[in-house]
Amino acid sequence: GVSNDSSDSEMEDKTTANLALLKLDEWLHLKLDPEAAGMLLQLRQKWHSLFLRRMRAPSKPWSQVDETTVRAITAVLSAEEQSAGLQQPSGIGQRPRPMTCEELPLASTWNSANSRKSSTETEFSD
């Protein structure tokens, strides 16, 4: 009951005292080795800046740092997948194939919802 809970939390405090708390967002708070937390934080910052740079200038050539960052993230995720024993679903990792408009999901409902907009657009284009 109650006495058990209090002794558990005391023990947890002793064991987690030397761990770092990494707050990824409002929901994800991880307790882990301080050195690992520092490295993870650096990798996350590198990934964020790379992502923002790619969004701003997608045609810009990749730098050596960008390549290294993506390789590091790939290595971490692959290692985690393997240790968790996850199987890769078929079709993942292949190049995206071009889709025709008919294949897109909800195309018909989207068109009907935007029918007024598309009719005004055609009037202007004519």
N, C-alpha and C positions, 0 to 999 in steps of 0.2 A: 504493500500500500504506500502510504505517504512517506514512511521512514526510508523505504527503499529508494524512492525517487531522489530524496535529498542526498543520500550517500552516493548515488550514481553521478549527480551533477558535480559533487565535490571531486570525485575521481576524474571526471572529464576535464575539469578546470586544470588539474595538475598535468594531465597528458597533453592538453591542447595549449598550454601556456607558451610553448616555444614554436607554435604554428602561426603563420600569417593569415589574416582574413582578407581574401580578395573579393571585392564587390564588383561583379561584372555589370549588374544593373540593379533595379529595385528588387528583383526576385532572386537572382542567383548570387549567393554569398558562399564562397568556398574557403574551407580551412585547409591550408597546405603548407609544405615546407617553404620557408621564407625565400630561399634561393630560387626554387621552382616558381614561386609566385612572382618574383622579380623578372625572371626570364619570360614568363607567360605574359606579364604586363607589357614588356618591351615588344614582344612578338605581336601582341594585339595592337599596340600603337603603330608599329610598322605596317601592319595589315590595313588599318584604318586610313593611314596617309596614302598608301598605295592605292586603295580603293577610290579615295577621293580624287587622286591624280588621274586615275584611269577614267573616271566619270567626266572630269573636266576636259581631258584631252585624250580620247580613246585612240586616236591615230598616232600618238607620240610613241616612238620606239621604247621598248622596255630597257631599263637600266640593269646593271649587274645586281644592284641591291634588290630591285623588284624581283628578279629571277630567284635570288637567294631566299627572299621572304616567302615566295610561293612554294619553293621546294621545302622549306622548313615546315610550313603549315601542312603541306601534303604528307611529309614524313610523320609528323605528329598524329594527324588524323588516321593515316594508314596503320601506324603502330597501335593506336587505340582500338581501331576496328579489329585488328588481329587479336589483341589481348582480350577483347570482348567476345571474340568468336563470331563476328557478324559476317554473313554471306553477302556478296555483292549481287544485287538483283540483275537479271539479264537486261541488256540494253543500256545499262548505266556506263558512262565513260565513252560511248560512241559519239561521233560527230553528229550535231543536230541536223536532221534532214529538213528540207524546205517543206512547208505545209501549204496546201491550197486553201482557199477561203472556205470551201465546203467542209473541210476537215475540222475547222475551228469549232470548239464547243460553244453552244449558245449563240451562234452567229445569227440565227433567225430571230430569236427574241431580242437581241441587241438591235437588229435592223428595225424591227417594229417599234421599239422604244424610241429610236432616234429617227423615225420616219419624217417627222415634221422638220427636223434639222436638215436632213438630207434633201428634202424637197426645196427648202429655201436656198440651200447651197447650189442646186442645179439651176435655179432661177438666176442666181447671181452669175454663175459661170456662163450661161447662155448670153 
